[in-house]
Amino acid sequence: MRVFVVSDMEGVAGITKWEQVSGGESLYEEGRRLYTEEINAAVRGAFAAGASEVVVMDCHGAGKGWTFNSLLPELLDERCEFVVQREWTEYTEILEQGCDAAVFIAMHAKAGTPRGVLSHTVSGTEWRELRFNGVSVGETGINAALCGAWECPVVLVTGDEATCAEAKALLGEELRTVAVKRGLGRYSARHLSPARARRLIEEAAAEALRSADWPQPYDPGRPCDIEVELATPDAAEPFRFRAGVELLDGRTVVSRAGDWWSAWRQLYF
């Protein structure tokens, strides 16, 4: 069984502030350790469930040389392999080879979510709303659509309570979730201890991967319109001359194609 572990950083137990997830900040190294150990918990669970191969993809944009490179390699479970990518969503090799299931670790809620800890979508300042064929989504939806483009189901999502609710609403009740904290606001939360959070993640990963009742791979629909509402008109300017992308008004752009992956590449790459 091939397992793809897709990870972000804001959804880790113990992380509440931007300084913990921003490369070079004094609290960032603490955040990296907490982050890597939650990934390790998922990796242990995957191998306990019989995985033959586990590949980890860090999707956190920490800034500078740490973008998509926040986990600590020397602490990582030696049985897995990990990817450092140049652009988010560009790595698809394991999906193209045939991946059985994906596990999402430390996801965060979409922009504007009440009590979503460090909530945002793609850009904390520029992207206000993202819709796939009219359905509001966040980064969990983007990663799920990426996996779904190659028929790979998402079987587990971890993060705060708001993120877990968002993921279940999008991917279905069969989805397993682990809430490692409850948001009290965007920059405050009540957390599980890291040790307990890791134990729950490990157990849930193993149970989810052993289960015969997986969610269906996520497909936003065909054809597919991806619509982004931006914060200011100048944020829309880079999209003006992209093939397949239209400016609906001063702050809203839409990418149209026959399927999600084609529409996403037009918009994002």
ABEGO torsion letter per residue (X at the ends): XBBBBBBBAAABBGBABAAAABBGBAAAAAAAAAAAAAAAAAAAAAAAAGBABBBBBBABBAEEAABGAABBAAABBAABBBBBBABBGABAAAAAAGBABBBBBGBBBBBGBBGBBGBBBGBAAABABBBBGGBBBBAAAAAAAAAAAAGBBBABBBEBAAAAAAAAAAAEAABBBBBABBBABAABBBBBBAAAAAAAAAAAAAAAAABABBBBBBBAEOBBBBBBBBABAAAAAAAAABBGBBBABAABBBBBBABAAAAAAAAAX
